[in-house]
Amino acid sequence: MTTSKQKPNVQQPPTGDASRQGAFASPEPTPPPARPKKRLLKVCVLGMALLAGGGAWMGHSLNQVVTDKFEGQLWQLPSVVYARELTLQPGALIRYEDLVNELETLKYRKVVNPTQSGEYATSRLKVEFIRRPFEFAEGEKAQQHVVVEFSYSKVKRIYEPESGREYGTFSVEPKLLGMLEAKTEEQRIYRAKEEMPQPLIDALIATEDRDFYQHDGVSPAAIARALVANLKAGRTVQGGSTLTQQLAKNMFLSSERSLWRKLKEAYMALIIDYRYSKDQILDAYLNQIYLAQAGADAIHGFELGARFYFGLPLSELRIDQQALLVGLVKGPSYYNPWRYPERATARRNLVLRLMVENGKLEQADYARAIKRPLDLQSKGQVAHRQPAYFGQLERELAQNVKDYRPGQGLRLFTTLDPDSQAKAEQAVRKIIPQLEKRVGNELETAVVVADRLSGEIRAMVGGSRPGFDGFNRAVDARRPIGSVVKPAVYLSALAQPERFSLATSLADRPLTLTGANGERWSPRNYDRQYRGQVPLYQALAKSYNVPTVNLGMAVGLDQVIETLDLLGIDRQEVPKLPSILLGAFTLTPVEVTQMYQTIASGGLKSELTALSSVVDSEGNILYQRIPKATRAVSEQASWLTLYAMQKVVTEGTARYLNSVLPSSRLAGKTGTSDKGRDSWYVGMDGREVVTVWMGRDDNKSANLTGSSGPLRLYADYIQRRDPEPLVLRTPAQVKDFTYQHNSMGGLQQACIGSTSLPAWDPKGLLKQTCVKQVEHFFQRLFKW
């Protein structure tokens, strides 16, 4: 599918910026085509009638209105938004199931042998499909027949079955997400007449205006036929308006029923027919016709109508489906196929019969077509909009495209992964009601999913009702982050290997700090217990507060703030107070995701983004993101921090996740702010970084911790998403890790794996001794 350039033909002026938008002006004035004098006479006669009734100015005014509209920009076209394109190449970590799911999402039809675009077939570890023609950001690509073979979880080979030609890379067209400026009155995707199916045009003319190519905008014969039919029926059963009159009414006039309005409609139709070619008029009609109301949005044009009713491009509709769209022209509400399927079916069949009578459809094809079901999608929608994600797009569009304004018909290519977005929304819809049964209603959430390496935002949910276009908590909610700040504190320490290692002993005893003004602060552990000494990695895994404060003060607040700045957090947002070591400052979920993306990528920061490229109506690229990652913090410090966050999952505050997904090699961090007002979980697998926040908009306690709330939502999401193991490449500075880590085995379990003390050692002397042994072991383990 494409927003499509308007292609020139002999009856159209050369294409330019206006003509791409559906207008018929060219950069140089184009004289109107020559018409017989009798047509001009008709215009004059009707004009005289109007002059007599409405004054001399009326005829000139109507002529000016028509000219200004048709020789300017016919419509305000919304920006069309697409998801990320799936790029296949040999060796890529894409599974057979991933490609099949992608084709299903794009509504490809499964067949035995693909013969046309939009069809696919499968066999063992092999997918054959014909990609639809599509105008990608870099240009238009024709339909293409390919076979993709898989080996385990990777792409093995891509080739063209007819020629055997192999491809090093191949892109599947992205999913249409919807229109960005959804609050405009009219929604449409422009499609030039030459690119619309001819049977659709034949059906339209046969049904609505069989004399279209013979009359001059108004058809006396049609009016006479309608008058006779209406007199016979005793009521209005047939109209005499031509397609040109309908176009004039829809574009310029109200729907009031009056003789004066009818006269203006007829006069405008004559002006349009005199000034513009039949093909130009038909092009405008095919893109202007009203076909449905979707909430506040009016669906105009057959291309968008096909998406709304069938979820398919217009080019892939069967003749019976095209006939239904034509039938809806008479009254989309009256013939609403979901509410009145019998009416809609009868109307469709009438259109098909008229095509037979006009020699545009064979009798055998007609007989088959009327037996088909309506085959609608489950409900009328162009696409399932993601309001939180679209809000982020609007911000980035304003930042990156100079002089952006709505209505220009831009095409936006984004980084959204439809699978990640769908599964994030499913997790929210399932888990939030479950939690509300425990903690009460009005619980809110936000979810941000980003690619672990590139920083591309794959999904975003801004509240507990994913489809609701309201306050976007993922981007705009600044909330205390609690313990999710701790990895930055530990990273600051591990960046100084001469002072700190994973086994460095941290004091875990009652602590009081005194500020410059004499204020006193006494941080406590969540469980109100103290353990004397704990190794550094365990303090992070179990999210102990007091050891973290001791570590942060030893490193220095300036260094911790510097680390946060390097990870992508504006230092102006972080006060220089000891309480920041426990997250007593506010960030948005997007900012938290940026911080963790830098850590999860091995210290390479990639700016989070939802916008990949922007293409204008003429195919010019206005913006294109160039992937860029910069070294923010040391690789070894990030690696050690990630290792400790994997321990959060295996033995720390997120061990619930390990119970449902054992051996998945995930990493993460829980967080809870003061009095349980905010709870967080940030999870990482080999593919994505996912931030989940929960709380209440009134700032009352949500009675949740990171483990009891956000972690449960993440667990539901990652099970649906099927995690990719987080495999950490050991930095060159860390030697012999694998062998010595495995040999540690029982020592770690015996010394620090248990929280209870033997009856014969009530003071924990053995545990303290073991801590020293473990520290000595880690010092030998990590050789810098």
C-alpha positions as a printed Julia matrix, in Angstrom:
784×3 Matrix{Float64}:
   0.0     0.0     0.0
   1.18    3.49   -0.73
  -0.07    7.02   -0.62
   0.94    6.94   -4.25
   2.1     9.63   -6.59
  -0.55   10.91   -8.97
   0.63    9.74  -12.37
   0.29   12.05  -15.37
  -1.71   11.1   -18.43
  -2.81   12.81  -21.57
  -5.89   14.25  -19.91
  -4.05   15.68  -16.91
  -1.62   18.56  -16.56
   1.94   17.66  -15.56
   2.2    16.48  -11.99
   3.51   18.83   -9.37
   3.14   19.34   -5.65
  -0.52   20.19   -5.99
  -1.38   17.32   -8.28
   0.21   14.81   -5.88
  -2.31   16.01   -3.32
  -5.19   15.33   -5.67
  -5.39   18.82   -7.18
  -5.25   19.43  -10.89
  -3.11   22.53  -11.11
   0.34   22.48  -12.62
   3.15   24.95  -11.97
   2.24   26.63  -15.31
  -1.41   27.57  -15.98
  -3.06   24.95  -18.14
  -5.85   26.08  -20.45
  -9.13   24.2   -20.1
  -9.79   21.59  -22.74
 -11.82   22.65  -25.74
 -15.51   21.89  -25.4
 -18.37   22.19  -27.9
 -20.13   25.5   -27.89
 -23.36   23.86  -26.78
 -21.74   22.99  -23.43
 -20.77   26.58  -22.88
 -24.32   27.54  -23.85
 -25.67   25.27  -21.1
 -23.4    26.94  -18.58
 -24.59   30.34  -19.73
 -28.26   29.37  -19.64
 -28.03   28.01  -16.11
 -25.87   30.93  -15.11
 -28.52   33.33  -16.35
 -31.08   31.54  -14.23
 -28.87   31.9   -11.23
 -28.21   35.52  -11.99
 -31.91   36.19  -12.16
 -32.51   34.48   -8.85
 -29.47   35.35   -6.81
 -27.78   38.36   -8.34
 -24.92   38.8   -10.77
 -22.31   38.11   -8.12
 -23.51   34.53   -7.43
 -22.43   33.01  -10.74
 -18.99   34.58  -10.49
 -18.68   33.51   -6.87
 -19.46   29.85   -7.56
 -17.05   29.79  -10.47
 -14.31   31.23   -8.23
 -15.01   28.7    -5.47
 -14.67   25.78   -7.88
 -11.52   27.16   -9.49
  -9.78   27.92   -6.19
 -10.49   24.46   -4.84
  -9.56   22.41   -7.88
  -6.47   24.39   -8.76
  -5.17   24.44   -5.21
  -4.94   21.58   -2.73
  -8.16   19.62   -2.92
  -7.88   18.07    0.53
  -6.0    18.26    3.78
  -4.29   14.87    3.8
  -3.29   13.4     7.17
   0.14   11.94    7.75
   0.07    8.17    7.24
   2.01    6.23    9.87
   3.72    2.88    9.31
   5.39    0.44   11.68
   8.97   -0.69   11.3
   9.7    -2.79    8.24
  10.86   -6.36    8.86
  14.23   -6.78    7.15
  15.32  -10.33    6.37
  18.88  -11.38    5.66
  20.79  -14.65    5.99
  22.0   -15.09    9.56
  19.45  -12.7    11.06
  17.94  -13.85   14.38
  14.44  -14.11   12.97
  12.48  -17.31   13.36
  10.08  -19.05   11.02
   7.23  -18.18   13.42
   8.23  -14.51   13.43
   7.82  -14.19    9.65
   4.53  -16.09    9.63
   3.19  -13.83   12.41
   4.31  -10.77   10.48
   2.48  -11.88    7.34
  -0.64  -12.67    9.37
  -0.48   -9.22   10.96
  -0.3    -7.73    7.47
  -3.35   -9.81    6.52
  -1.6   -11.93    3.93
  -3.83  -14.84    2.88
  -2.54  -18.37    3.34
  -2.87  -20.47    0.16
  -1.37  -23.63   -1.27
   0.55  -21.85   -4.04
   0.93  -18.04   -3.97
   0.02  -16.47   -7.32
  -0.66  -12.83   -6.44
   0.54  -10.24   -3.98
  -0.68  -10.63   -0.43
  -0.57  -14.46   -0.48
   1.76  -16.88    1.31
   2.34  -20.59    1.81
   4.33  -22.53    4.38
   6.19  -25.8     4.67
   8.71  -27.06    7.18
  11.04  -24.15    8.06
  10.15  -22.45    4.76
   7.86  -19.54    3.92
   6.92  -18.58    0.36
   5.09  -15.31   -0.27
   4.52  -12.54   -2.79
   5.3    -9.18   -1.26
   2.88   -6.4    -2.08
   4.1    -3.45   -4.12
   4.95   -0.68   -1.7
   6.55    2.74   -1.67
   9.24    2.43    0.97
  11.09    5.45    2.32
  13.87    4.91   -0.2
  11.51    4.45   -3.13
   8.84    2.26   -4.7
   9.37   -1.5    -4.92
   7.28   -3.81   -7.08
   5.64   -6.99   -5.88
   8.2    -9.73   -5.39
   7.9   -13.5    -5.13
  10.39  -14.97   -2.62
  11.07  -18.04   -0.53
  12.67  -17.72    2.91
  14.31  -20.77    4.46
  15.14  -20.99    8.16
  17.67  -22.9    10.22
  16.64  -23.16   13.86
  16.17  -19.55   15.0
  17.92  -17.87   12.06
  17.24  -16.98    8.45
  19.17  -19.42    6.29
  18.45  -18.37    2.7
  16.27  -15.97    0.69
  15.69  -16.58   -3.01
  13.34  -16.03   -5.93
  11.72  -19.38   -6.86
  11.43  -18.68  -10.58
  15.03  -17.67  -11.22
  16.81  -19.02   -8.15
  18.31  -15.58   -7.58
  19.41  -15.18   -3.96
  19.0   -12.01   -1.88
  21.38  -10.67    0.74
  18.6    -8.58    2.23
  14.85   -8.38    1.69
  12.26   -6.07    3.29
   8.64   -6.87    4.0
   6.34   -3.85    3.71
   5.45   -2.29    7.08
   2.04   -2.37    8.7
  -0.22    0.68    8.38
  -0.72    2.05   11.91
  -3.18    4.81   11.09
  -3.31    8.57   10.6
  -1.34   10.91   12.81
  -3.68   13.89   12.65
  -6.7    11.86   13.68
  -8.65   14.92   14.87
  -9.16   16.33   11.38
 -12.7    15.98   10.07
 -11.86   13.88    7.02
  -9.53   10.89    6.78
  -8.33    9.53    3.44
  -5.41    7.9     1.69
  -5.05    9.39   -1.76
  -4.95    6.86   -4.61
  -4.81    8.02   -8.24
  -7.57    6.79  -10.53
  -5.06    4.93  -12.7
  -4.07    2.81   -9.69
  -7.6     1.86   -8.7
  -9.15   -1.44   -9.87
 -11.03   -1.01  -13.13
 -13.93   -3.24  -11.97
 -14.53   -0.81   -9.11
 -14.78    2.1   -11.55
 -17.03    0.06  -13.85
 -19.3    -0.78  -10.9
 -19.45    2.86   -9.79
 -20.41    4.17  -13.21
 -22.93    1.37  -13.83
 -24.61    2.06  -10.49
 -24.36    5.8    -9.98
 -24.01    7.43  -13.42
 -24.13    5.23  -16.51
 -24.0     8.29  -18.81
 -20.96    9.77  -17.08
 -18.82    9.97  -20.2
 -21.67   11.39  -22.34
 -23.23   14.19  -20.26
 -21.84   17.61  -19.45
 -22.06   17.43  -15.68
 -25.86   17.36  -15.51
 -27.88   14.61  -17.19
 -31.41   15.5   -18.27
 -31.93   11.83  -19.21
 -31.06   10.71  -15.68
 -33.36   13.32  -14.19
 -36.19   12.13  -16.42
 -35.61    8.49  -15.52
 -35.59    9.34  -11.82
 -38.8    11.37  -12.16
 -40.62    8.51  -13.85
 -39.36    5.94  -11.33
 -40.36    8.11   -8.39
 -43.82    8.82   -9.79
 -44.44    5.11  -10.31
 -43.29    4.24   -6.79
 -45.11    7.11   -5.13
 -41.94    8.01   -3.25
 -38.33    8.86   -3.91
 -36.59    5.66   -5.01
 -34.08    7.02   -7.5
 -31.96   10.15   -7.8
 -30.97   11.99  -10.93
 -27.69   13.42   -9.71
 -24.61   12.67  -11.75
 -21.24   11.77  -10.22
 -20.17   15.34  -10.96
 -23.17   16.75   -9.09
 -22.45   14.43   -6.15
 -18.86   15.62   -6.16
 -19.95   19.27   -6.18
 -22.37   18.67   -3.3
 -19.85   16.75   -1.19
 -17.04   19.24   -1.74
 -18.83   22.58   -1.65
 -22.41   22.39   -0.39
 -24.45   21.31    2.59
 -26.92   18.44    2.61
 -29.99   20.67    2.92
 -32.91   19.82    0.65
 -33.88   22.97   -1.28
 -34.3    24.06   -4.86
 -31.68   26.79   -4.42
 -29.07   24.3    -3.22
 -29.94   21.99   -6.14
 -29.5    24.83   -8.61
 -26.08   25.72   -7.18
 -25.1    22.04   -7.3
 -26.06   21.77  -10.97
 -24.28   25.0   -11.87
 -21.11   23.9   -10.11
 -21.3    20.52  -11.85
 -21.41   22.25  -15.22
 -18.42   24.42  -14.29
 -16.44   21.39  -13.13
 -17.31   19.41  -16.24
 -16.37   22.34  -18.49
 -13.02   23.07  -16.83
 -11.72   19.57  -16.07
 -11.47   16.25  -17.86
 -13.65   13.27  -17.03
 -10.67   11.4   -15.62
  -9.81   14.32  -13.35
 -13.39   14.47  -12.1
 -13.46   10.73  -11.53
 -10.1    10.87   -9.72
 -11.5    13.47   -7.33
 -14.74   11.54   -6.79
 -12.98    8.24   -6.03
 -10.96    9.95   -3.3
 -13.7    12.25   -1.99
 -16.69    9.95   -1.58
 -17.86    9.5     2.02
 -18.02    5.83    3.04
 -18.19    5.6     6.84
 -18.02    7.36   10.18
 -15.43    6.04   12.63
 -16.02    7.93   15.84
 -15.1    11.53   15.1
 -13.37   10.58   11.86
 -15.15   10.58    8.5
 -13.79    7.91    6.15
 -13.43    9.25    2.6
 -12.25    7.59   -0.58
 -12.27    3.97   -1.71
  -8.68    3.22   -0.65
  -9.34    4.06    2.99
 -12.78    2.48    2.74
 -11.17   -0.83    1.78
  -8.98   -0.62    4.88
 -11.93    0.3     7.07
 -14.28   -2.48    6.0
 -11.9    -5.29    5.01
  -8.49   -4.42    6.47
  -6.92   -4.86    3.02
  -5.51   -2.63    0.28
  -8.09   -1.76   -2.34
  -6.06   -3.59   -5.0
  -6.58   -6.93   -3.21
 -10.36   -6.81   -2.88
 -12.48   -9.32   -4.78
 -15.11   -8.06   -7.18
 -17.89   -8.71   -4.63
 -16.02   -6.68   -2.01
 -15.51   -3.82   -4.47
 -19.22   -3.97   -5.27
 -20.09   -3.61   -1.59
 -18.0    -0.44   -1.35
 -19.78    0.98   -4.37
 -23.12    0.02   -2.88
 -22.29    1.93    0.31
 -22.04    5.17   -1.66
 -25.82    5.48   -1.54
 -25.92    5.45    2.27
 -23.16    4.14    4.53
 -25.35    4.29    7.62
 -28.43    2.71    6.07
 -26.37   -0.09    4.49
 -23.97   -0.5     7.42
 -22.87   -4.12    6.82
 -22.22   -4.9    10.49
 -25.62   -3.64   11.68
 -27.68   -4.51    8.59
 -25.94   -7.38    6.76
 -29.07   -8.29    4.79
 -29.45   -4.77    3.42
 -25.76   -4.59    2.59
 -25.83   -7.96    0.83
 -28.87   -7.02   -1.23
 -27.27   -3.71   -2.21
 -24.0    -5.45   -3.16
 -25.86   -7.93   -5.32
 -27.73   -5.11   -7.05
 -24.43   -3.46   -7.97
 -23.17   -6.77   -9.37
 -26.36   -7.22  -11.41
 -26.03   -3.73  -12.87
 -22.48   -4.59  -13.9
 -23.82   -7.63  -15.78
 -26.48   -5.5   -17.49
 -23.8    -3.01  -18.58
 -21.55   -5.74  -19.95
 -18.89   -5.3   -17.27
 -19.28   -8.69  -15.55
 -19.84  -12.18  -16.88
 -22.94  -14.08  -15.72
 -20.87  -16.93  -14.29
 -18.73  -14.5   -12.27
 -21.9   -12.81  -11.04
 -23.35  -16.13   -9.89
 -20.21  -16.9    -7.89
 -19.91  -13.41   -6.43
 -23.43  -13.19   -4.99
 -22.89  -16.43   -3.08
 -19.89  -15.11   -1.19
 -20.2   -13.88    2.4
 -19.45  -10.24    3.11
 -16.07  -11.2     4.63
 -15.75   -8.03    6.71
 -13.16   -7.55    9.4
 -14.52   -7.86   12.94
 -15.13   -4.13   13.33
 -14.65   -1.04   11.27
 -11.22    0.45   11.71
  -8.41    1.67    9.5
  -5.84    0.43   11.99
  -5.48   -0.01   15.72
  -4.02    3.33   16.82
  -1.49    3.54   19.62
  -2.17    6.98   21.14
   0.86    7.0    23.47
   3.21    6.08   20.64
   1.59    8.61   18.32
   2.11   11.29   20.97
   5.83   10.51   20.96
   5.83   10.68   17.15
   4.28   14.15   17.19
   7.04   15.37   19.5
   9.8    13.93   17.34
   8.17   15.16   14.14
   8.07   18.72   15.48
  11.74   18.44   16.51
  13.08   16.93   13.3
  10.97   18.3    10.43
  11.19   22.02    9.92
   7.92   23.83    9.18
   5.87   20.69    9.85
   2.15   21.29    9.82
  -0.8    18.88    9.62
  -2.5    18.12    6.33
   0.58   17.78    4.12
   0.13   14.08    3.39
   3.45   13.0     4.87
   4.39    9.35    5.28
   5.96    8.51    8.62
   8.04    5.36    8.98
   8.47    4.42   12.62
  10.31    1.92   14.8
   7.19    0.35   16.31
   7.12   -3.46   16.37
   3.47   -4.55   15.98
   4.15   -7.77   17.9
   5.71   -6.0    20.88
   2.96   -3.38   20.92
   0.15   -5.93   20.77
   1.65   -8.07   23.52
   2.33   -5.07   25.77
  -1.3    -4.01   25.44
  -2.5    -7.55   26.1
  -0.39   -7.72   29.26
  -1.8    -4.41   30.5
  -5.4    -5.46   29.84
  -4.88   -8.72   31.72
  -2.72   -7.75   34.7
  -4.11   -4.32   35.7
  -7.63   -5.65   36.45
  -6.09   -8.51   38.44
  -4.05   -6.09   40.54
  -7.0    -3.72   41.02
  -8.92   -6.54   42.67
  -6.16   -6.6    45.3
  -5.27   -2.94   45.74
  -8.33   -1.04   44.53
  -9.3     0.78   41.36
  -7.71    3.77   39.65
  -4.39    1.99   39.23
  -2.45    3.41   36.32
   0.52    2.12   34.39
   2.98    3.0    31.66
   5.07    0.69   29.5
   8.02    1.56   27.27
   9.73   -1.1    25.14
  12.98   -0.27   23.35
  15.48   -2.23   21.31
  18.37   -3.13   23.58
  21.07   -2.1    21.1
  19.58    0.52   18.76
  17.35    2.4    21.21
  14.43    2.23   18.78
  11.13    2.38   20.65
   9.24   -0.81   19.83
   6.09   -0.23   21.88
   4.52    2.27   24.25
   1.46    2.21   26.5
   0.48    5.43   28.27
  -2.13    4.19   30.74
  -4.23    1.32   32.02
  -6.54    1.74   29.0
  -4.11    1.3    26.1
  -6.4     2.63   23.36
  -7.5     5.73   25.29
  -6.08    8.97   23.9
  -5.45   10.78   27.17
  -2.54   11.65   29.44
   0.58    9.89   28.18
   2.27    8.66   31.36
   5.04    6.95   29.42
   6.36   10.33   28.24
   4.86   12.97   30.53
   4.54   11.4    34.0
   7.52   12.39   36.15
   7.58   10.06   39.15
  10.1     9.15   41.87
  12.13    6.22   40.56
  13.08    4.52   43.81
  15.48    1.62   43.58
  15.68    1.57   39.78
  18.41    4.18   40.24
  20.67    1.66   42.02
  22.36    0.12   38.94
  23.75    3.59   38.17
  25.23    3.75   41.69
  26.84    0.32   41.36
  28.03    1.1    37.84
  29.77    4.2    39.2
  31.66    2.0    41.66
  32.48   -0.8    39.22
  33.97    1.78   36.85
  36.74    2.07   39.45
  38.17   -1.5    39.44
  41.1    -0.52   41.62
  38.61    0.18   44.43
  35.52   -1.98   43.84
  34.57   -5.42   42.53
  31.42   -7.53   42.62
  32.67   -9.08   45.88
  33.58   -5.88   47.7
  32.14   -6.05   51.23
  29.61   -3.32   51.96
  28.55   -2.36   55.47
  24.93   -3.11   56.29
  24.44   -1.51   59.72
  22.25    1.32   61.02
  23.31    4.55   59.34
  22.57    8.25   59.91
  23.79   11.05   57.64
  23.8    14.72   58.67
  23.32   17.43   56.08
  24.94   20.84   55.84
  22.01   22.42   57.68
  21.95   19.83   60.4
  19.14   17.73   58.92
  19.48   14.03   59.65
  18.65   11.14   57.31
  18.57    7.5    58.44
  17.96    5.15   55.49
  16.69    1.67   56.28
  16.41   -1.57   54.37
  12.98   -2.52   53.11
  12.75   -5.46   55.55
  14.12   -3.34   58.45
  16.93   -5.87   59.0
  20.71   -5.51   58.9
  23.26   -8.12   57.91
  26.55   -6.61   58.98
  28.51   -7.1    55.75
  27.27   -8.13   52.29
  29.09   -8.52   48.97
  28.45   -5.75   46.47
  26.67   -7.88   43.88
  24.27   -9.28   46.49
  23.42   -5.81   47.77
  22.24   -4.94   44.26
  20.5    -8.28   43.66
  18.49   -7.99   46.87
  18.16   -4.19   46.64
  19.53   -3.41   50.09
  19.28    0.3    50.81
  21.93    0.85   53.49
  24.81   -0.87   51.61
  23.82    1.13   48.52
  24.01    4.43   50.4
  27.37    3.46   51.86
  28.65    2.59   48.39
  27.3     5.78   46.84
  28.84    7.98   49.49
  32.18    6.18   49.05
  32.03    6.77   45.29
  30.81   10.36   45.71
  27.57   12.06   44.76
  29.28   14.01   41.99
  30.45   10.77   40.37
  27.0     9.17   40.61
  25.4    12.26   39.03
  28.04   12.19   36.32
  27.23    8.53   35.61
  23.52    9.3    35.36
  24.33   12.08   32.91
  26.43    9.72   30.81
  23.61    7.17   30.8
  21.27    9.74   29.28
  19.71   11.55   32.28
  19.94   15.34   32.36
  22.04   16.2    35.4
  19.83   19.23   36.02
  17.06   16.82   37.03
  19.18   15.22   39.78
  19.69   17.17   43.05
  22.98   16.73   44.84
  21.54   15.02   47.91
  22.31   11.62   49.45
  18.68   10.61   48.95
  19.24   10.39   45.19
  21.11    7.15   45.91
  17.72    5.61   46.7
  15.91    7.3    43.8
  14.41   10.31   45.55
  14.07   12.27   42.32
  11.69   12.05   39.38
  12.03   10.72   35.86
   9.62    9.65   33.15
   9.42    6.01   32.01
  11.08    7.01   28.73
  14.03    8.53   30.62
  14.38    5.41   32.76
  14.38    3.3    29.61
  17.15    5.44   28.13
  19.28    4.92   31.24
  18.87    1.15   31.13
  19.37    0.92   27.37
  22.84    2.35   27.79
  23.7    -0.22   30.45
  22.08   -3.13   28.6
  23.97   -2.41   25.37
  27.33   -2.71   27.1
  27.73    1.0    27.74
  26.83    2.24   24.24
  24.14    4.92   24.38
  21.68    5.17   21.49
  19.14    7.97   21.73
  15.64    6.57   22.12
  13.52    7.27   19.06
  10.16    6.35   17.58
  10.64    8.07   14.21
  12.72    6.41   11.52
  12.09    8.58    8.47
   9.65   11.11    7.02
   8.75   11.28    3.32
   6.68   14.06    1.76
   3.93   13.72   -0.81
   6.42   13.91   -3.67
   8.64   11.13   -2.33
  11.31   13.45   -0.94
  12.92   12.34    2.31
  12.51   15.15    4.83
  14.12   13.29    7.7
  15.95   10.01    8.13
  17.45    8.73   11.34
  21.01    7.56   11.07
  21.64    4.9    13.74
  24.36    6.09   16.05
  25.7     4.65   19.29
  28.32    6.39   21.39
  30.48    4.97   24.15
  29.03    6.37   27.36
  30.5     4.18   30.11
  33.11    1.42   30.17
  32.19   -1.94   28.7
  33.54   -3.91   31.66
  31.62   -1.83   34.23
  28.39   -2.28   32.23
  29.08   -6.0    31.91
  29.58   -6.42   35.65
  26.45   -4.39   36.4
  24.42   -6.53   34.0
  25.82   -9.67   35.6
  24.61   -8.42   38.99
  21.18   -7.6    37.48
  20.92  -11.16   36.23
  21.36  -12.13   39.88
  18.35   -9.88   40.63
  16.33  -12.4    38.61
  17.95  -15.64   39.78
  18.18  -14.91   43.5
  17.09  -11.37   44.22
  13.94   -9.25   44.27
  12.82  -10.44   40.8
  13.23  -14.16   41.41
   9.51  -14.67   40.68
  10.49  -14.17   37.05
  13.01  -16.97   37.28
  10.3   -19.25   38.63
   8.14  -18.79   35.53
  10.98  -18.55   33.01
  13.9   -20.56   34.4
  17.16  -20.52   32.49
  16.07  -17.59   30.31
  19.1   -15.53   31.29
  17.13  -12.35   31.93
  18.25   -9.27   33.84
  16.23   -6.64   35.63
  15.69   -4.33   38.55
  12.71   -3.65   40.8
  11.97   -0.28   42.34
   9.53    1.17   44.85
   9.28    4.8    45.91
   8.46    6.17   49.37
   5.22    4.84   50.91
   4.57    2.67   47.87
   3.31    5.52   45.7
   5.28    4.33   42.7
   6.48    0.89   41.7
   8.81    0.02   38.84
  10.36   -2.86   37.03
  12.91   -2.65   34.23
  13.54   -5.96   32.47
  16.08   -6.91   29.81
  16.39   -9.86   27.51
  18.62  -10.21   24.46
  16.15   -8.23   22.33
  14.55   -5.46   24.37
  14.63   -3.21   27.42
  11.16   -2.89   28.99
  10.21   -0.31   31.62
   6.97   -0.75   33.57
   5.66    1.88   36.01
   2.57    1.6    38.22
   0.93    4.12   40.53
  -2.04    6.42   40.95
  -2.61    9.82   39.38
  -3.7    11.27   42.75
  -0.3    10.25   44.21
  -1.86    8.07   46.9
  -0.19    4.8    47.8
  -0.84    2.06   45.28
   0.09   -0.59   47.88
   2.42   -2.27   45.4
   6.11   -2.96   45.21
   8.16   -3.44   42.09
   7.96   -7.18   42.68
   4.23   -7.42   43.34
   3.09   -5.08   40.57
   5.23   -4.13   37.55
   7.23   -7.37   37.66
   4.0    -9.35   37.19
   3.07   -7.31   34.13
   6.56   -7.72   32.69
   6.46  -11.46   33.31
   3.17  -11.71   31.4
   4.58   -9.63   28.55
   7.87  -11.47   28.2
   6.16  -14.87   28.22
   3.95  -13.72   25.36
   6.93  -12.21   23.55
   9.11  -15.33   24.01
  12.37  -13.92   25.39
  15.68  -14.01   23.65
  18.46  -15.02   26.1
  20.64  -12.15   27.28
  24.06  -13.47   26.33
  26.8   -11.21   27.62
  30.04  -11.09   25.69
  32.84  -11.18   28.24
  35.0    -8.05   27.84
  38.68   -8.53   27.15
  39.5    -7.04   30.56
  37.7    -9.85   32.39
  39.73  -13.06   32.15
  38.83  -16.73   32.64
  35.32  -15.88   33.82
  33.43  -18.91   32.55
  35.65  -21.61   34.05
  36.12  -19.97   37.41
  32.46  -18.93   37.67
  31.35  -22.53   37.15
  33.94  -23.81   39.61
  32.61  -21.51   42.3
  29.4   -23.5    42.55
  28.8   -24.67   46.08
  30.98  -22.01   47.72
  28.55  -19.26   46.71
  25.53  -21.3    47.73
  26.96  -22.35   51.11
  28.34  -18.98   52.04
  25.85  -16.43   50.8
  22.96  -18.29   49.24
  21.03  -18.75   52.51
  19.47  -16.09   54.69
  19.12  -18.31   57.78
  21.9   -19.05   60.29
  22.68  -22.53   61.66
  21.59  -23.11   65.25
  25.18  -23.79   66.25
  26.38  -20.47   64.78
  23.83  -17.89   65.99
  26.2   -14.94   65.43
  26.84  -15.86   61.81
  30.59  -16.22   62.22
  30.71  -18.85   59.47
  28.78  -16.55   57.1
  31.15  -13.67   57.8
  34.12  -15.94   57.12
  32.55  -17.12   53.88
  31.96  -13.54   52.76
  35.7   -12.96   53.03
  36.36  -16.16   51.07
  33.94  -15.08   48.33
  35.53  -11.64   48.2
  38.95  -13.23   47.8
  37.53  -15.52   45.09
  36.09  -12.61   43.09
  39.3   -10.66   43.4
  41.07  -13.58   41.7
  38.21  -14.05   39.3
  38.2   -10.59   37.69
  41.69   -9.79   36.48
  41.89   -6.3    35.0
